Amino acid sequence: MGEAKRRKEALGEKYGKEKTILPWVPITKRQADQFVKWSTRGAWAGIGLLVAVWLTVRVIGPGFGWWTVN
């Protein structure tokens, strides 16, 4: 008997299903990894947007006469 057959008999109906993070949370490990991936991308996009706004206000704005610092 092969390992896969033993595992299938031992797990029963759970065989082939993804494991959840915690038994009472219906989120799979793959979904958690995807959330981390997308939230990391969103954080970097926010950092880039923050830098762009800061450059506009601090560098480009005074060149046009906006918000001059005396």
Backbone atoms as SQL, in Angstrom:
CREATE TABLE atoms (id INTEGER PRIMARY KEY, chain TEXT, resi INTEGER, resn TEXT, atom TEXT, x REAL, y REAL, z REAL);
INSERT INTO atoms VALUES
  (1, 'A', 1, 'MET', 'N', 0.845, -1.167, 0.000),
  (2, 'A', 1, 'MET', 'CA', 0.000, 0.000, 0.000),
  (3, 'A', 1, 'MET', 'C', 0.896, 1.238, 0.000),
  (4, 'A', 2, 'GLY', 'N', 0.598, 2.186, -0.865),
  (5, 'A', 2, 'GLY', 'CA', 1.397, 3.395, -0.969),
  (6, 'A', 2, 'GLY', 'C', 1.053, 4.415, 0.108),
  (7, 'A', 3, 'GLU', 'N', 1.941, 5.376, 0.230),
  (8, 'A', 3, 'GLU', 'CA', 1.768, 6.417, 1.247),
  (9, 'A', 3, 'GLU', 'C', 0.493, 7.237, 1.010),
  (10, 'A', 4, 'ALA', 'N', 0.197, 7.532, -0.237),
  (11, 'A', 4, 'ALA', 'CA', -0.993, 8.322, -0.542),
  (12, 'A', 4, 'ALA', 'C', -2.268, 7.588, -0.119),
  (13, 'A', 5, 'LYS', 'N', -2.308, 6.291, -0.341),
  (14, 'A', 5, 'LYS', 'CA', -3.496, 5.516, 0.054),
  (15, 'A', 5, 'LYS', 'C', -3.639, 5.482, 1.574),
  (16, 'A', 6, 'ARG', 'N', -2.483, 5.341, 2.281),
  (17, 'A', 6, 'ARG', 'CA', -2.545, 5.351, 3.747),
  (18, 'A', 6, 'ARG', 'C', -3.049, 6.701, 4.255),
  (19, 'A', 7, 'ARG', 'N', -2.532, 7.752, 3.664),
  (20, 'A', 7, 'ARG', 'CA', -2.939, 9.096, 4.075),
  (21, 'A', 7, 'ARG', 'C', -4.420, 9.310, 3.802),
  (22, 'A', 8, 'LYS', 'N', -4.902, 8.822, 2.643),
  (23, 'A', 8, 'LYS', 'CA', -6.310, 8.980, 2.277),
  (24, 'A', 8, 'LYS', 'C', -7.208, 8.226, 3.256),
  (25, 'A', 9, 'GLU', 'N', -6.798, 7.039, 3.649),
  (26, 'A', 9, 'GLU', 'CA', -7.594, 6.274, 4.609),
  (27, 'A', 9, 'GLU', 'C', -7.573, 6.926, 5.984),
  (28, 'A', 10, 'ALA', 'N', -6.443, 7.487, 6.375),
  (29, 'A', 10, 'ALA', 'CA', -6.327, 8.100, 7.700),
  (30, 'A', 10, 'ALA', 'C', -7.132, 9.403, 7.786),
  (31, 'A', 11, 'LEU', 'N', -7.109, 10.193, 6.720),
  (32, 'A', 11, 'LEU', 'CA', -7.792, 11.492, 6.756),
  (33, 'A', 11, 'LEU', 'C', -9.281, 11.394, 6.437),
  (34, 'A', 12, 'GLY', 'N', -9.662, 10.419, 5.674),
  (35, 'A', 12, 'GLY', 'CA', -11.079, 10.261, 5.331),
  (36, 'A', 12, 'GLY', 'C', -11.574, 11.385, 4.447),
  (37, 'A', 13, 'GLU', 'N', -12.611, 12.105, 4.890),
  (38, 'A', 13, 'GLU', 'CA', -13.207, 13.188, 4.087),
  (39, 'A', 13, 'GLU', 'C', -12.310, 14.416, 4.001),
  (40, 'A', 14, 'LYS', 'N', -11.381, 14.564, 4.907),
  (41, 'A', 14, 'LYS', 'CA', -10.494, 15.726, 4.902),
  (42, 'A', 14, 'LYS', 'C', -9.371, 15.611, 3.870),
  (43, 'A', 15, 'TYR', 'N', -9.248, 14.467, 3.235),
  (44, 'A', 15, 'TYR', 'CA', -8.172, 14.235, 2.269),
  (45, 'A', 15, 'TYR', 'C', -8.320, 15.161, 1.064),
  (46, 'A', 16, 'GLY', 'N', -7.266, 15.866, 0.727),
  (47, 'A', 16, 'GLY', 'CA', -7.255, 16.755, -0.430),
  (48, 'A', 16, 'GLY', 'C', -7.757, 18.152, -0.158),
  (49, 'A', 17, 'LYS', 'N', -8.265, 18.411, 1.030),
  (50, 'A', 17, 'LYS', 'CA', -8.752, 19.753, 1.367),
  (51, 'A', 17, 'LYS', 'C', -7.627, 20.555, 2.003),
  (52, 'A', 18, 'GLU', 'N', -7.651, 21.854, 1.777),
  (53, 'A', 18, 'GLU', 'CA', -6.618, 22.722, 2.344),
  (54, 'A', 18, 'GLU', 'C', -6.818, 22.879, 3.845),
  (55, 'A', 19, 'LYS', 'N', -5.708, 23.020, 4.539),
  (56, 'A', 19, 'LYS', 'CA', -5.776, 23.219, 5.982),
  (57, 'A', 19, 'LYS', 'C', -6.087, 24.678, 6.281),
  (58, 'A', 20, 'THR', 'N', -6.800, 24.889, 7.383),
  (59, 'A', 20, 'THR', 'CA', -7.106, 26.251, 7.811),
  (60, 'A', 20, 'THR', 'C', -6.040, 26.720, 8.787),
  (61, 'A', 21, 'ILE', 'N', -5.994, 28.039, 9.010),
  (62, 'A', 21, 'ILE', 'CA', -5.015, 28.600, 9.935),
  (63, 'A', 21, 'ILE', 'C', -5.304, 28.121, 11.348),
  (64, 'A', 22, 'LEU', 'N', -6.512, 28.313, 11.777),
  (65, 'A', 22, 'LEU', 'CA', -6.975, 27.850, 13.079),
  (66, 'A', 22, 'LEU', 'C', -8.267, 27.074, 12.859),
  (67, 'A', 23, 'PRO', 'N', -8.561, 26.113, 13.709),
  (68, 'A', 23, 'PRO', 'CA', -9.770, 25.308, 13.482),
  (69, 'A', 23, 'PRO', 'C', -11.071, 26.116, 13.437),
  (70, 'A', 24, 'TRP', 'N', -11.155, 27.204, 14.177),
  (71, 'A', 24, 'TRP', 'CA', -12.408, 27.967, 14.219),
  (72, 'A', 24, 'TRP', 'C', -12.424, 29.145, 13.245),
  (73, 'A', 25, 'VAL', 'N', -11.341, 29.361, 12.487),
  (74, 'A', 25, 'VAL', 'CA', -11.285, 30.444, 11.499),
  (75, 'A', 25, 'VAL', 'C', -11.337, 29.810, 10.108),
  (76, 'A', 26, 'PRO', 'N', -12.357, 30.146, 9.293),
  (77, 'A', 26, 'PRO', 'CA', -12.496, 29.493, 7.983),
  (78, 'A', 26, 'PRO', 'C', -11.622, 30.125, 6.893),
  (79, 'A', 27, 'ILE', 'N', -10.351, 30.366, 7.208),
  (80, 'A', 27, 'ILE', 'CA', -9.420, 30.953, 6.241),
  (81, 'A', 27, 'ILE', 'C', -8.291, 29.948, 6.023),
  (82, 'A', 28, 'THR', 'N', -8.041, 29.638, 4.753),
  (83, 'A', 28, 'THR', 'CA', -6.989, 28.663, 4.448),
  (84, 'A', 28, 'THR', 'C', -5.630, 29.352, 4.440),
  (85, 'A', 29, 'LYS', 'N', -4.591, 28.554, 4.466),
  (86, 'A', 29, 'LYS', 'CA', -3.236, 29.099, 4.452),
  (87, 'A', 29, 'LYS', 'C', -2.961, 29.837, 3.147),
  (88, 'A', 30, 'ARG', 'N', -3.491, 29.344, 2.055),
  (89, 'A', 30, 'ARG', 'CA', -3.291, 30.008, 0.759),
  (90, 'A', 30, 'ARG', 'C', -3.957, 31.384, 0.746),
  (91, 'A', 31, 'GLN', 'N', -5.156, 31.470, 1.313),
  (92, 'A', 31, 'GLN', 'CA', -5.841, 32.764, 1.384),
  (93, 'A', 31, 'GLN', 'C', -5.068, 33.739, 2.272),
  (94, 'A', 32, 'ALA', 'N', -4.492, 33.246, 3.358),
  (95, 'A', 32, 'ALA', 'CA', -3.710, 34.098, 4.242),
  (96, 'A', 32, 'ALA', 'C', -2.459, 34.605, 3.519),
  (97, 'A', 33, 'ASP', 'N', -1.813, 33.748, 2.739),
  (98, 'A', 33, 'ASP', 'CA', -0.631, 34.165, 1.978),
  (99, 'A', 33, 'ASP', 'C', -0.998, 35.219, 0.939),
  (100, 'A', 34, 'GLN', 'N', -2.144, 35.048, 0.278),
  (101, 'A', 34, 'GLN', 'CA', -2.587, 36.034, -0.699),
  (102, 'A', 34, 'GLN', 'C', -2.878, 37.379, -0.025),
  (103, 'A', 35, 'PHE', 'N', -3.475, 37.351, 1.157),
  (104, 'A', 35, 'PHE', 'CA', -3.756, 38.590, 1.879),
  (105, 'A', 35, 'PHE', 'C', -2.464, 39.315, 2.220),
  (106, 'A', 36, 'VAL', 'N', -1.465, 38.580, 2.673),
  (107, 'A', 36, 'VAL', 'CA', -0.177, 39.196, 3.001),
  (108, 'A', 36, 'VAL', 'C', 0.452, 39.802, 1.749),
  (109, 'A', 37, 'LYS', 'N', 0.374, 39.083, 0.634),
  (110, 'A', 37, 'LYS', 'CA', 0.953, 39.573, -0.622),
  (111, 'A', 37, 'LYS', 'C', 0.291, 40.886, -1.060),
  (112, 'A', 38, 'TRP', 'N', -1.042, 40.911, -1.054),
  (113, 'A', 38, 'TRP', 'CA', -1.757, 42.107, -1.504),
  (114, 'A', 38, 'TRP', 'C', -1.624, 43.265, -0.520),
  (115, 'A', 39, 'SER', 'N', -1.603, 42.981, 0.772),
  (116, 'A', 39, 'SER', 'CA', -1.455, 44.069, 1.742),
  (117, 'A', 39, 'SER', 'C', -0.051, 44.664, 1.675),
  (118, 'A', 40, 'THR', 'N', 0.955, 43.844, 1.361),
  (119, 'A', 40, 'THR', 'CA', 2.309, 44.361, 1.187),
  (120, 'A', 40, 'THR', 'C', 2.374, 45.266, -0.037),
  (121, 'A', 41, 'ARG', 'N', 1.750, 44.842, -1.125),
  (122, 'A', 41, 'ARG', 'CA', 1.711, 45.692, -2.328),
  (123, 'A', 41, 'ARG', 'C', 0.988, 47.005, -2.038),
  (124, 'A', 42, 'GLY', 'N', -0.108, 46.934, -1.301),
  (125, 'A', 42, 'GLY', 'CA', -0.850, 48.147, -0.953),
  (126, 'A', 42, 'GLY', 'C', -0.045, 49.084, -0.075),
  (127, 'A', 43, 'ALA', 'N', 0.730, 48.524, 0.841),
  (128, 'A', 43, 'ALA', 'CA', 1.573, 49.357, 1.708),
  (129, 'A', 43, 'ALA', 'C', 2.630, 50.077, 0.885),
  (130, 'A', 44, 'TRP', 'N', 3.268, 49.382, -0.045),
  (131, 'A', 44, 'TRP', 'CA', 4.274, 50.024, -0.883),
  (132, 'A', 44, 'TRP', 'C', 3.649, 51.093, -1.788),
  (133, 'A', 45, 'ALA', 'N', 2.453, 50.842, -2.272),
  (134, 'A', 45, 'ALA', 'CA', 1.759, 51.859, -3.082),
  (135, 'A', 45, 'ALA', 'C', 1.470, 53.092, -2.228),
  (136, 'A', 46, 'GLY', 'N', 1.059, 52.880, -0.984),
  (137, 'A', 46, 'GLY', 'CA', 0.809, 54.006, -0.080),
  (138, 'A', 46, 'GLY', 'C', 2.067, 54.791, 0.216),
  (139, 'A', 47, 'ILE', 'N', 3.179, 54.095, 0.391),
  (140, 'A', 47, 'ILE', 'CA', 4.455, 54.780, 0.633),
  (141, 'A', 47, 'ILE', 'C', 4.841, 55.614, -0.586),
  (142, 'A', 48, 'GLY', 'N', 4.666, 55.043, -1.777),
  (143, 'A', 48, 'GLY', 'CA', 4.968, 55.793, -3.001),
  (144, 'A', 48, 'GLY', 'C', 4.091, 57.018, -3.148),
  (145, 'A', 49, 'LEU', 'N', 2.814, 56.889, -2.831),
  (146, 'A', 49, 'LEU', 'CA', 1.898, 58.021, -2.894),
  (147, 'A', 49, 'LEU', 'C', 2.279, 59.095, -1.877),
  (148, 'A', 50, 'LEU', 'N', 2.661, 58.674, -0.682),
  (149, 'A', 50, 'LEU', 'CA', 3.089, 59.615, 0.350),
  (150, 'A', 50, 'LEU', 'C', 4.318, 60.396, -0.102),
  (151, 'A', 51, 'VAL', 'N', 5.285, 59.730, -0.718),
  (152, 'A', 51, 'VAL', 'CA', 6.491, 60.409, -1.215),
  (153, 'A', 51, 'VAL', 'C', 6.124, 61.405, -2.310),
  (154, 'A', 52, 'ALA', 'N', 5.226, 61.001, -3.208),
  (155, 'A', 52, 'ALA', 'CA', 4.817, 61.901, -4.297),
  (156, 'A', 52, 'ALA', 'C', 4.127, 63.146, -3.751),
  (157, 'A', 53, 'VAL', 'N', 3.239, 62.982, -2.780),
  (158, 'A', 53, 'VAL', 'CA', 2.551, 64.135, -2.189),
  (159, 'A', 53, 'VAL', 'C', 3.552, 65.012, -1.443),
  (160, 'A', 54, 'TRP', 'N', 4.478, 64.399, -0.716),
  (161, 'A', 54, 'TRP', 'CA', 5.480, 65.168, 0.032),
  (162, 'A', 54, 'TRP', 'C', 6.347, 65.981, -0.920),
  (163, 'A', 55, 'LEU', 'N', 6.780, 65.365, -2.040),
  (164, 'A', 55, 'LEU', 'CA', 7.584, 66.104, -3.009),
  (165, 'A', 55, 'LEU', 'C', 6.795, 67.259, -3.617),
  (166, 'A', 56, 'THR', 'N', 5.537, 67.033, -3.900),
  (167, 'A', 56, 'THR', 'CA', 4.713, 68.091, -4.478),
  (168, 'A', 56, 'THR', 'C', 4.578, 69.262, -3.520),
  (169, 'A', 57, 'VAL', 'N', 4.282, 68.996, -2.281),
  (170, 'A', 57, 'VAL', 'CA', 4.062, 70.057, -1.307),
  (171, 'A', 57, 'VAL', 'C', 5.372, 70.739, -0.931),
  (172, 'A', 58, 'ARG', 'N', 6.417, 69.978, -0.735),
  (173, 'A', 58, 'ARG', 'CA', 7.660, 70.514, -0.200),
  (174, 'A', 58, 'ARG', 'C', 8.574, 71.105, -1.260),
  (175, 'A', 59, 'VAL', 'N', 8.629, 70.537, -2.455),
  (176, 'A', 59, 'VAL', 'CA', 9.580, 70.966, -3.473),
  (177, 'A', 59, 'VAL', 'C', 8.897, 71.722, -4.604),
  (178, 'A', 60, 'ILE', 'N', 7.894, 71.131, -5.199),
  (179, 'A', 60, 'ILE', 'CA', 7.273, 71.747, -6.374),
  (180, 'A', 60, 'ILE', 'C', 6.362, 72.904, -5.978),
  (181, 'A', 61, 'GLY', 'N', 5.630, 72.762, -4.891),
  (182, 'A', 61, 'GLY', 'CA', 4.704, 73.801, -4.448),
  (183, 'A', 61, 'GLY', 'C', 5.350, 75.164, -4.237),
  (184, 'A', 62, 'PRO', 'N', 6.433, 75.265, -3.476),
  (185, 'A', 62, 'PRO', 'CA', 7.075, 76.574, -3.287),
  (186, 'A', 62, 'PRO', 'C', 7.598, 77.179, -4.582),
  (187, 'A', 63, 'GLY', 'N', 7.925, 76.368, -5.558),
  (188, 'A', 63, 'GLY', 'CA', 8.376, 76.886, -6.848),
  (189, 'A', 63, 'GLY', 'C', 7.275, 77.648, -7.560),
  (190, 'A', 64, 'PHE', 'N', 6.027, 77.304, -7.313),
  (191, 'A', 64, 'PHE', 'CA', 4.894, 78.005, -7.899),
  (192, 'A', 64, 'PHE', 'C', 4.351, 79.087, -6.974),
  (193, 'A', 65, 'GLY', 'N', 4.949, 79.237, -5.817),
  (194, 'A', 65, 'GLY', 'CA', 4.508, 80.255, -4.888),
  (195, 'A', 65, 'GLY', 'C', 3.489, 79.776, -3.879),
  (196, 'A', 66, 'TRP', 'N', 3.242, 78.470, -3.786),
  (197, 'A', 66, 'TRP', 'CA', 2.303, 77.949, -2.825),
  (198, 'A', 66, 'TRP', 'C', 3.031, 77.648, -1.531),
  (199, 'A', 67, 'TRP', 'N', 2.410, 77.897, -0.440),
  (200, 'A', 67, 'TRP', 'CA', 2.908, 77.540, 0.878),
  (201, 'A', 67, 'TRP', 'C', 4.368, 77.907, 1.102),
  (202, 'A', 68, 'THR', 'N', 4.697, 79.137, 0.815),
  (203, 'A', 68, 'THR', 'CA', 6.099, 79.540, 0.988),
  (204, 'A', 68, 'THR', 'C', 6.451, 79.606, 2.454),
  (205, 'A', 69, 'VAL', 'N', 7.663, 79.225, 2.759),
  (206, 'A', 69, 'VAL', 'CA', 8.167, 79.240, 4.137),
  (207, 'A', 69, 'VAL', 'C', 9.031, 80.485, 4.276),
  (208, 'A', 70, 'ASN', 'N', 8.711, 81.328, 5.281),
  (209, 'A', 70, 'ASN', 'CA', 9.472, 82.559, 5.475),
  (210, 'A', 70, 'ASN', 'C', 10.594, 82.338, 6.437);
